[in-house]
Structures are given as C-alpha cells and as structure tokens.
Amino acid sequence: MSDDRTRFETLAVHGGEPRPAAGGSVVHPIYQGTVFETAPGSSHGDVRYIRMGTNPSQRHLHDRLASLEGAETAVATASGMAALTTALHSVMAAGDHLIAAGTFYGGPARFLDEHAARLGWTVDTADPSDPATWSEALRPNTKIILTESITNPLIRVGDLAGIARFARRHGLVSVVDNTLATPVVFRPHEVGFDLVCHSATKALNGHSDIAAGAVTGSHPLIARVESALSHYGGSLDPHAGFLLSRGLKTLALRVRAQCANARALAEFLDGHERIAHVSYPGLPGHPDHGRAAALFDGFGSMLSFRPAGGVTAAEALVKSLRLPYAASSLGGVESLVTLPAAGGHSSPAEAEGIEEDLVRFSAGIEAAEDLVADFGRALEP
Ligand SMILES: *Cc1c(COP(=O)(O)O)cnc(C)c1O
C-alpha cells in the first residue's frame, strides 16, 4: 500500500496494514505481551522483546509510520524527545560536531545546551534559510545537520531541499523534525532528508491523550536508531501504540481541516486593525510563502501573531477567547492558544527572537466560522 500513486487519505487508512488482516480483524490487535517464543538455534537478533520494539503491535505501528512518511522503515518511541535524542545518539560520538537550526524548538535546544558538552559533542547553530551559515558552521567532524520543517513558534519554512542537498554533498546525516508540518503537508524523505523525527504526541495521534514519537528512514540508519533505543530504553508501549495507530487513520482528514482553519483565521487576523503582524506561510506576504507553496501540500495548522497593543493586549485576548484552550502543545483536534515567551517554552538563546507579545495558535477541527467569530468578538474594543 505504500506505492507513490496511493493518495494520502487512502494510505492513512490502509498503509502498513497486513492483508489478510490478523485473525480477519480489520483492526490490528493489541499484543501487550513483553516477550515471544524463540525457535531453537535463533540468534540474538531474532529475540522479540518489548523494549527492543519487536512485539507484533510495535512492528505493525512501525509499518504504518514508514508508509505515511514514504520511508523504508520506522521506529516508534515513548515521546518526541525520545525520538530526537535517540536519533542524535545513533549518529553522534564523543568528538563529533552537529549543526542545529538556530530556531529550534525549546526541548531539543535545551537538551543540546545542557547535555552536548557532557557527551563530548560540539554544536553550532545556523539559519535554515541561509546556506552561507551552513557552510560557515561546517567542520571536518560534523556528522549531523538538524532542522525543523516548520519552525516553532515563529512559523518559518527554511530552505529544506537545500539543507538535504548540503548534507548529501558533505556526507552528513540530515535530520528534520516534521512535527508541525506532518506528512500530510510535507514528506521530507522526498526531498532527500535521511531521518525524519516526530512528536506523535501532537498531530500524528491528534487527540491530546498519549505521549509518543517516531523516527523514519532507511534500513541501515533506523537499525542504528533501534539499537540506541533498546539501550536507552525509550520504546513505545503497545497500548499507546494502538491509540496512535487509530489516530493515524484520520490524520489526513484532521490535518486538512486544521490547515483550512489556520488559513481562515490567518486571513481574518491579517486584515484586522487590532493585529500588528501575522505569521502564516499560506499568506502571500509571508517571507517563506513561495517556498512553502513549492514544497508543501497545504500550509500547516500553526500560526503566530502579535496584537497591536503589546503583551497586555495579547494576554487580554487569550483570556477572552472562549473556544481555544489556553495551553501549550499543538496538533490536537481542539484549538490551543499560548504565549510562547511566557510559557517557559523557549530556550534562552531562542527567546531572543521571540517577542513577549507573540501569540501562537494551533488550529483544531472546529468550524472555521466559529473560530473566526470567537476571535472577532475577543478583539472587539
Ligand atoms: C512537542 C514537540 C517535541 C517534543 O515532543 P514530546 O512528545 O513532548 O516529547 C519535539 N519537537 C516539536 C516540534 C514539538 O512540538
């Protein structure tokens, strides 16, 4: 089911599902067992054990995830942070160097700030939109270039195809966090990224009720991630994996509805007299609009904006909205709104670029008219 001609809606339902179905059930069962019989004479690699991610429910989920990202294979992890840190550990050794997008999401940015030196890794940051900064950061011991498909919370789209080509040319492993875009909007392997990481806690599951992550890529690279994962112990429990696999069935429907809502709201806010600035790649005035239009199918479910009237106006707006929850996280069926600078979300370095009146919005699947009406009312003087 993973052939290129299959449309994403179909893949989300059927991709990676075994035919004939296990036991004839159209829903793959949950194997909760931790350990499975081994045939006499089998090797260590044949052992099936839950921490190694080789329980049948885990393998089924891996096939589903690989199919959606168009990858050879995949591995599920206990969180998005486990996906990212395990991917980095699978490539980096003491003495190695890594180039990270300067805009990176707080969690991994703080991981690198606090742990890279202890691990013997050196890190330089670069601007995902400016190839000159990648070349400047490159060293003989560089192993990885790490970026995001849509940055959080500034909602920018870097030169993604260029970064993947740069990595290929210099023998680096390119790693991209595709959480904000999802494979509905962007499939990084198609432009040459080696490893794609997700916080499946967000849109892949979509219902704000589990922690999970995923890494997709080639067989040799994912074998290294699996090995690191089994040693660090971050595999995903099959019951959470079952919920994730169920969430994936509606991924295309949910994300397309979220993109439509984000766009409707961005267009409404863009023309509004009480809004100073809106960042949404679907707006023709966004600096990365052309790039997003060329690379993406849709423009994503996330936008950020700054009200006229500064942080007081931003806080008042968040307080008077009735539909979106005031909460961090993103990608679920319910709209969320947050002030990233206030939420302790950003790393100190990152905070420099994040104004305190910046409001981030994660579109849910409510009716666009209701969201726009709620913002319209909340913005009334
Ligand atoms: C939430 C998030 C993560 C971390 O994922 P967890 O599931 O919370 O561990 C990583 N990257 C991005 C872009 C995220 O939004």
PDBQT file of the ligand as one rigid body, heavy atoms in Angstrom, charges set to zero:
ROOT
HETATM    1  C1  LIG A 401       6.328  18.696  21.332  1.00  0.00    +0.000 C 
HETATM    2  C2  LIG A 401       7.460  18.729  20.410  1.00  0.00    +0.000 A 
HETATM    3  C3  LIG A 401       8.603  17.934  20.637  1.00  0.00    +0.000 A 
HETATM    4  C4  LIG A 401       8.747  17.074  21.877  1.00  0.00    +0.000 C 
HETATM    5  O1  LIG A 401       7.813  16.048  21.852  1.00  0.00    +0.000 OA
HETATM    6  P1  LIG A 401       7.274  15.293  23.181  1.00  0.00    +0.000 P 
HETATM    7  O2  LIG A 401       6.329  14.281  22.625  1.00  0.00    +0.000 OA
HETATM    8  O3  LIG A 401       6.651  16.316  24.055  1.00  0.00    +0.000 OA
HETATM    9  O4  LIG A 401       8.472  14.666  23.808  1.00  0.00    +0.000 OA
HETATM   10  C5  LIG A 401       9.616  17.990  19.706  1.00  0.00    +0.000 A 
HETATM   11  N1  LIG A 401       9.544  18.776  18.622  1.00  0.00    +0.000 NA
HETATM   12  C6  LIG A 401       8.473  19.560  18.379  1.00  0.00    +0.000 A 
HETATM   13  C7  LIG A 401       8.459  20.416  17.168  1.00  0.00    +0.000 C 
HETATM   14  C8  LIG A 401       7.402  19.565  19.257  1.00  0.00    +0.000 A 
HETATM   15  O5  LIG A 401       6.345  20.343  19.012  1.00  0.00    +0.000 OA
ENDROOT
TORSDOF 0
